[in-house]
Amino acid sequence: MAESQVNYDDQPDFSKIEAHQFEFDYQVTTWSKSYRSVSQNVCPSNELLYHHELVITNLNTVGPADLFTTYHQRGVVENNIKEVKLVFYGQN
């Protein structure tokens, strides 16, 4: 789904990072309504392949770039909590 949204250049400059973000509504048949989905496709400099990320959220007031920053920070915090639990309690 995300791969089809990326526009490829005839002569890409692989020395620069390339990033694309797309928004669309997504609904699984078991959900009662659709949710905002944001796809981020990044091709790091000097690499050939894109890295794809997808966030499905109910946050409608945050722009795509800020949304990914927020979710990345949240992921770091959740990983820190897991580490603390593992050290102190020996559990995941």
Steps between C-alpha positions, in 0.01 A plus 500: 500500500771752595734392221244591234488861627872572450592681180834394360718744310671408173833615644484491881773662708600223740723733700192671650231368731159476339178492703130481411197509726144406404171509688194285436205350685523131586236266636521132577172312459483436876528873587189713531664800332804597297808658656760743376802319364832665423775335301859621508740372235866592545797414280817576698793653315717253309238225522278353230198384699234694688413439866122503548313590818126510556309654791126457549372760742207703621717815537367738237659824618863395451683529166667191347859595595404583860295183521802280423719698741241450774466127436879451482541676837221287643675186376824602671316555829323162472833327436651671806209375712555146370870522593421617854246221546751245374776624734286529813243228453656261251199516271415643161 
